[in-house]
């Protein structure tokens, strides 16, 4: 079974469209979204509609939770808070209803999914460094063999086993038996690892492999929509840089 895992679309319909086209080309069997459909970008309705139509499940990201009224975001910095207010105002009611219904976690056999840390998914804790991955060690017996997460917009993978936590640094790698894996899948709509291409992951449960895929998309159009909307200009400028 081949599972495409996408995350952190952030209202970037241009990136999402190209990622889905690439996933279809790779003949995936299932598509899972780890959330943050909205926020930052200028196409929240279009992204919600497309994700609703193609995914097996979409999880509740923190930006989704904020827009849906399921969390307090008063402590967010001004530009991000304004983008969430803007998204909430332009979002159609059917998409509001959909966001309010989304779960925090999902599982397919020994493959788990969470937006942030799977230990307390409602807290939206980050895992993008070894120190953070090590904090999962006391809970490792409760985790499935592989857990996919988003939230950080970074491509990071960690293997937990034999009393150690190690980085996994490869575009494509195998899942070794006896280990538990935490895999951050990067971002479709706002990468932050200095590669401006959209990013997602394909997990092949039969071959026991995980592969990161990068996809070029029309950044100019996505950014211009942000410039034309009542949103911070930096949300568009950063798309060109991948930060």
N, C-alpha and C positions, 0 to 999 in steps of 0.2 A: 504494500500500500504506500502510495506517495502522497504526502501531506504538504501543502504549501502553507507557510505560516507568515502572516503579514502583521505589521503593527505600526502605530504612530503615523497615520495617514495625514492627519492635521489639515483636513479640508483642501488637499492638493489633488484635484481630480485628474490633472495631467499625469502626475506620477502614478496614481492608482491605476489609471487606464492602461499604461504601458506595463506595469507589473502584472496585471491580470492577463494581458495578452501573452506575456512571457510564460506565466504559469500554465496557461492553456497549451502553449507550444511544447512545454515539457510534460504534458499529459498527466497532470496531477489528478488524484482521485478525490481528494478532499481539500477544502480551503478553510482555514481558521484565522480569524482576526483577533489580535490581542488587545484591541481597543485604541482609544484616542483617535477616533474618527474625525473629531472636530477640534477647533482651536487653531490659532495662528493664521491659517489660510482663509481664502475667500470663497470656497465652494462647499460649504457644509451640507447643504441639501443634496447636491449632486453626489457627494461621497457617501452620505448615509443611504441614499437610494440604491447606489450601485453595490455597496457592501451588503445591504439587506438582501439583494437579489442573488448573490453568488456564494456567500459563506455558509458553512454548516453551523457555525456559531460565531458570535462576536462577543468579546468580553467588555466589561465596563472599565475604560481607562479613566484616569483622574480628570482629564478635560471633559470627557463625556459626563462623568458624575457631576462636575460643576455646572455644566450647561443644563443638565437634567434636574437640577435642584437636589441632588443626592449627597452633596458635600459642601462645606463652607470653603470658599476660595478668597475670602477677604484679605488674607495674608499674602496672596500672590503679588508680584510686582505689577506696577501700573499698566504697562502695555499688555501683558498677558491677561490681566483681569479685564481690561477693556475689550480684548479680542473675545473673551468668553461672553461678556455682556452682549457684544455685537452678534456673536453666533446665536445666542439664545433668542435674540430679537428677530433674526432673519429665518430661523429654523421653522419649518412647517410643523404643525401640531402632530401629524402622524410620525414625524421623525423624533419629536420630543417624547412621544409615547413609547416609541421603540427604544430610545436611549434609557428611559426609566425602567425598562423591563430587562436590561442586560445583566447577565451573571458576572461574578467576580472571577470564577475559575471554571475549568472544564478539563475533562480527561477522556482519552481514548486508550484503553488498556494501560500499558506502561508508559504512555506519553501524556504529560500534563501541560496545562497552559494557564498562565497568570499574567496580568499586566506588569506588576512589580514583583517583589518577593512573594513566593508562594506560602511563606509561613504565616504572614498576616496580610492577606491580599487587600483588605480594605484600607490598610495603612499606606499603601503605595511606596514602600521602601525600595531604594535603588540597590541593584547588584551589578556593579561594573568593575569592581576591583577585587583582588584576592582577599583582602581583609573582610570585605562584605560577604564574599562567598564562604569564608571560614566560619562566619557566624551561623551558617546553616548546619554545621556539623552535628550539633545535638539533635537535629530533626531529620537526619538523613534517612533513618529507617522508615519514616512516614512518607517520603517522597517517591514518586514513580521513577523509573529508570532514567527518563529524560524529562526535563521541565523546560519549556520555552517561555521566555519572558520578553517584555518590551521595556518601555518607560525611559530608558537612558538614551535611546537613539544611537547606541553604539553596538558594534559587532564584537561581542565578548563571549567566550565559552569557558566553563570550568568543569573539571573532572574531580569528583570527590570519592576517595577510596583508599584503602590500606593506611588509614590514619593521616592522609595527606589531601591537600586541595591544590590542584595545579591548573595553570592556564592551558587552554588548548588553542594553539595558534595555527590555523590552516583555513583555506577557503573551503575545503572539503575534507571531512575526517570520518573515521569509523567510530562506532559506539562499542567500547570494550566491555565485556561482561564482568560483573563484579564492581562496577563503578556507577555512580549517579552523576548525571550531567545537568548543569544549569546553563542554558544557552540563550543569550540575548540576541535578538534577531535583527537589530538595526531598525532603521526607519524608512518607510515608504516615502513620506512626504516632506521630511525635514531631517536629512542625515546630519550627524554632528561629528563625523570622524574624518573630516577633510577630504571626503570623496562625495561630490555633489550628485552622484547617481542614486536613484532610488534603490533600496535594498530590501530583500526578503530571503526566506530560507525554504528549502525543500528537504523534508525528512523522508527517507525511504526506509520503512520499518522492516522490509524483507531483506534488503541489502545491509541494513543497520548502518546507514550513512546519513550525514547531515551536510548540506552544501549551501553556502552563501552565494546569492546571485545579485549582481549589480546591473541596473537597467537605466539607460539614458532616456530622458524625456524632455519635453518642451519647457525648460525652466523659464524662458523669457515670458511665455504666456502666463504661467502660474504666478510669476513675480508681478507682472503687470496688473493682474487682477487684484493683487494685494495693494499695489500702489493706487489703484483706482477706487478701492474701498476705503472705509473709515477705519483703517488698521495701521499699526506702526510700520513705517517704511522698512525697518530693519528685518521684519519677518520675510520680506521679499528679497532684500539684499543678501541675506545669509544663505538663501537657496543656491546662489551662484558659487559660494565658497564651501558649502558642506560643513557648516559649523553651527 
